[in-house]
Amino acid sequence: MSETRPLALHVPEPEARPDRAPALACFVAPPAGTVPRPAIDCRAEDIRPLAYDLIRVLDDEGDAVGPWAGSWTDDALRTGLRHMMTVAAYDQRLQLAQRQGKTSFYMQARGEEAIATAVQRAVRPDDMHFPTYRQQGLLIAAGYSLVDMICQNLSNSRDPLKGRQLPVMYSARAHGFFSVSGNLGTQFVQAVGWAMASAIMGDTRIAIAWIGDGSTAESDFHAAMVFASTYRAPVILNIVNNQWAISTFQGMARGDAATFAARGHGFGIPALRVDGNDYLAVHAVTAWAAERARRNLGPTLIEHVTYRAAAHSTSDDPAAYRARDEASQWPLGDPIVRLKQHLIRKGWWSEDRHVQAAAEIEAEVLAAQKEAESYGTLRTGPRALGRDLFADVYKDMPQHLLRQRQEAGL
Amino acid sequence: MPTMTMIEAIRDAHAIMMARDPTVVVFGQDVGYFGGVFRCTKGLQQAFGRNRCFDAPISETGIVGAAVGMAAYGLRPCVEIQFADYMYPAYDQIVSEAARLRYRSAGDFTAPLVIRMPTGGGIYGGQTHSQSPEALFTHVCGLKTIVPSTPYDAKGLLIAAIEDDDPVIFLEPKRLYNGPFDGHHDRPIVPWSQHDASEVPEGHYRLPIGHAAVRREGRALTVLAYGTMVHVATAAAREHNIDAEIIDLRTLVPLDLETITASVAKTGCCLVVHEATRTSGFGAELAALVQEHCFFHLETPVLRVTGWDTPYPHAQEWDYFPGPDRVAKAMTRLLETPR
């Protein structure tokens, strides 16, 4: 006869909270260059361990090692570094602009700069991303206008979205960037639908889906996985695991039982786990998945392991819920520092050039901000038109909205 | 002119649009090989191939979410939710995504898609196959909501919906699929072939979205109805010899306010009828609009006959359903109101 005891609910808790030292020992960064690079047409079941391993190219010395290292020109790598540095500089300016009251809200990508910028360079300009709110790197690496980006954040008279959207919820169809939603996870299955459409029409373009670790708990994630698997959609399914969903640690969305990448296995979707702070590794894995998609071999799930070094948003203070030095002790380091180290080791960069580049980038961002502010900010100068409040609800404005616009005096 | 059931008319609208426009794709649970549980997509996969008409996993979130992505690509998806009662998992994709995409992206992306769903009760479907959730859509800006009441309208409005550049919710009263059901559940079923509106032209035609139809002219009172209730109200007026003007709204958003106000200005008396639950139902919006726009013409209060504010019951279906007797009773009460 078995012993019957009262049941007990397991509610996961992170290793450390603000009252304790960071406890990242549980996360061990494996050596770079050790994970094999499978054939493009491999089956999901052939590469199961890759959902638990961590694909890394840059080692601790800054060398690019192993089968995922690829071959790079000095120009291409310097461009990658420049994109990441631009994201960081842009974030700093916009964070400050929010603190100065020029806009209501901002979200930085500090610590995660490598992911969006490297993914963008590994796919084609006419592919379509379905991003979350932390993929500003996609736009910057696609050469989208910094002035337009800032105007969106300031909701001013030149805001491409006419003042209707929260800051950072960009939309840029011509740059392969789908409109960002504040409802989490919805874009993941939409990306699969876009990819299905591309396949239905016999197109060659692919879709790239983005979701955070916390939002994988949404049903949209599950629906996206089912649809991607069922219809073998040409889509790359990116999970950015930055460890924190506001104050909720990643264990709350998955438990301790498996990795996020391992969720691909139940759907027969090849799944890879990559060092998200390694520009080269992110690029290599994405290029592999993109080729699979373009060869009609179907979807690939990629977990980008990284760390959200800054607050969730300007409305958030991580000091209230996570250990103080966790970000600086993150075992995968800083993506900008790591690529810089690699470039220097190759003889393609120097500390002096880095300082000079940082100054140039800062000046470029500042000039863009100045121009953007000349078109107004949320609180001063010209703003998005009140009249635009009523446009674009429908293609043609129906009678009831015409009456309401008249009532509003706009 | 051929006569069609509403099912045949809907199927015909699909086939015509799929033949005319290669961007029209049709999918949903059981809609591919089998042709849908109500057979509205029968033969489409065979005629147009599996890439144009296919089965979907049992995931309303996935069906609508994928459709939004396809629409963003440039297709015109026309998807089926098997029963309107099943649409709740897709509600976020409908409300936060499809309905707002044009607005939030300032026209950078749009969602020209149609979401069809059988609605209403009367088939012993219990609480999960009988609901009328139209008010959950009319409350959402950015959506258009259509409820046809005849095969002729169903075809012309579905073609208009597929050609429309905004997301359209297309609610098909399932009790009207095979005949003009007038609420007399204990009488033999009348087939569509005996009804004028089953004469459906071949080929492409489009009915304008946002136009009501006056189904029966009258001077004593105005009845505002849509879907099944148009036939119920017509039966009530005929059987009780009431000079009622019956307006079939056909489209709830955008609403044909002109036809409504012209009729109420004439009759001075208004009854609103729908099968959905009463509180915060679309009838409340209609009653509010009528008093805002026709107050000085009104000689009686605006009354509502609706489903009760309960879940749709199984065994008590006909106690719940607002049939012709209840509608006639309300008409009589309005006409007997001292003026």
Chai-1 contact restraints between the chains, C-beta under 6 A:
chainA,res_idxA,chainB,res_idxB,connection_type,confidence,min_distance_angstrom,max_distance_angstrom,comment,restraint_id
A,L161,B,A106,contact,1.0,0.0,6.0,A-B,restraint_1
A,K162,B,A106,contact,1.0,0.0,6.0,A-B,restraint_2
A,R164,B,R104,contact,1.0,0.0,6.0,A-B,restraint_3
A,Q165,B,R104,contact,1.0,0.0,6.0,A-B,restraint_4
A,S171,B,S105,contact,1.0,0.0,6.0,A-B,restraint_5
A,S171,B,D108,contact,1.0,0.0,6.0,A-B,restraint_6
A,R173,B,D108,contact,1.0,0.0,6.0,A-B,restraint_7
A,S179,B,R104,contact,1.0,0.0,6.0,A-B,restraint_8
A,S179,B,S105,contact,1.0,0.0,6.0,A-B,restraint_9
A,S179,B,F109,contact,1.0,0.0,6.0,A-B,restraint_10
A,N183,B,D92,contact,1.0,0.0,6.0,A-B,restraint_11
A,N183,B,S96,contact,1.0,0.0,6.0,A-B,restraint_12
A,T186,B,E97,contact,1.0,0.0,6.0,A-B,restraint_13
A,V189,B,G62,contact,1.0,0.0,6.0,A-B,restraint_14
A,V189,B,G65,contact,1.0,0.0,6.0,A-B,restraint_15
A,V189,B,A66,contact,1.0,0.0,6.0,A-B,restraint_16
A,Q190,B,G65,contact,1.0,0.0,6.0,A-B,restraint_17
A,Q190,B,V68,contact,1.0,0.0,6.0,A-B,restraint_18
A,Q190,B,G69,contact,1.0,0.0,6.0,A-B,restraint_19
A,A191,B,G69,contact,1.0,0.0,6.0,A-B,restraint_20
A,V192,B,A66,contact,1.0,0.0,6.0,A-B,restraint_21
A,G193,B,A66,contact,1.0,0.0,6.0,A-B,restraint_22
A,G193,B,G69,contact,1.0,0.0,6.0,A-B,restraint_23
A,G193,B,M70,contact,1.0,0.0,6.0,A-B,restraint_24
A,W194,B,G69,contact,1.0,0.0,6.0,A-B,restraint_25
A,W194,B,A72,contact,1.0,0.0,6.0,A-B,restraint_26
A,W194,B,Y73,contact,1.0,0.0,6.0,A-B,restraint_27
A,A197,B,M70,contact,1.0,0.0,6.0,A-B,restraint_28
A,A197,B,Y73,contact,1.0,0.0,6.0,A-B,restraint_29
A,A197,B,L75,contact,1.0,0.0,6.0,A-B,restraint_30
A,I200,B,N51,contact,1.0,0.0,6.0,A-B,restraint_31
A,S219,B,T61,contact,1.0,0.0,6.0,A-B,restraint_32
A,D220,B,T61,contact,1.0,0.0,6.0,A-B,restraint_33
A,D220,B,G65,contact,1.0,0.0,6.0,A-B,restraint_34
A,A223,B,S59,contact,1.0,0.0,6.0,A-B,restraint_35
A,A223,B,T61,contact,1.0,0.0,6.0,A-B,restraint_36
A,A223,B,G62,contact,1.0,0.0,6.0,A-B,restraint_37
A,A223,B,G65,contact,1.0,0.0,6.0,A-B,restraint_38
A,V226,B,P57,contact,1.0,0.0,6.0,A-B,restraint_39
A,V226,B,S59,contact,1.0,0.0,6.0,A-B,restraint_40
A,F227,B,G62,contact,1.0,0.0,6.0,A-B,restraint_41
A,F227,B,A66,contact,1.0,0.0,6.0,A-B,restraint_42
A,T230,B,P57,contact,1.0,0.0,6.0,A-B,restraint_43
A,D392,B,R102,contact,1.0,0.0,6.0,A-B,restraint_44
A,D392,B,Y103,contact,1.0,0.0,6.0,A-B,restraint_45
A,D392,B,A106,contact,1.0,0.0,6.0,A-B,restraint_46
A,D392,B,G107,contact,1.0,0.0,6.0,A-B,restraint_47
A,V393,B,Y103,contact,1.0,0.0,6.0,A-B,restraint_48
A,V393,B,C141,contact,1.0,0.0,6.0,A-B,restraint_49
A,V393,B,G142,contact,1.0,0.0,6.0,A-B,restraint_50
A,Y394,B,D166,contact,1.0,0.0,6.0,A-B,restraint_51
A,K395,B,D165,contact,1.0,0.0,6.0,A-B,restraint_52
A,K395,B,D166,contact,1.0,0.0,6.0,A-B,restraint_53
A,P398,B,P254,contact,1.0,0.0,6.0,A-B,restraint_54
